[in-house]
Amino acid sequence: MSMSLDNIFGLHEAALRLRAQRTELLASNLANADTPNYKARDIDFQAAMKMARAGQSGGALKTTHAGHMTGGAGGGLEDYVKFRIPTQPALDGNSVETHVEQAAFSRNAMEYQATLRFLEGKSKSIINAIKGES
């Protein structure tokens, strides 16, 4: 019976990568809280995970001829980046609401840590199985 790491870890590897990218995006929002006309963005995490679960390439275009243009070089993540709609728009056009971004950043950090701990537990189980320990 062959064992694949994809079968063992499931979607947690993709979730970890998405959460890391979301962390960067939320940090960018916080860094630009005072930049005029900056629009806060976030990843539609559930849609991105749904695409990962389906095993698709995340919005990459399929070409039928060598001369066709391909999609963006970002690997399809840009399809899941959405602008956040502010509850109280600023006069300077900035849509970053610091308290919303900080809450989203904190929650994402906790979920990132939870995913890491799950992967750590799975890895320890595999190592113990290889060593013959229980």
Secondary structure, 3 states (H helix, E strand, C coil): CCCCHHHHHCCHHHHHHHHHHHHHHHHHHHHCCCCCCCCCEEECHHHHHHHHHHCCCCCCCCCCCCCCCCCCCCCCHHHHEEECCCCCCCCCCCCCCHHHHHHHHHHHHHHHHHHHHHHHHHHHHHHHHHHCCC
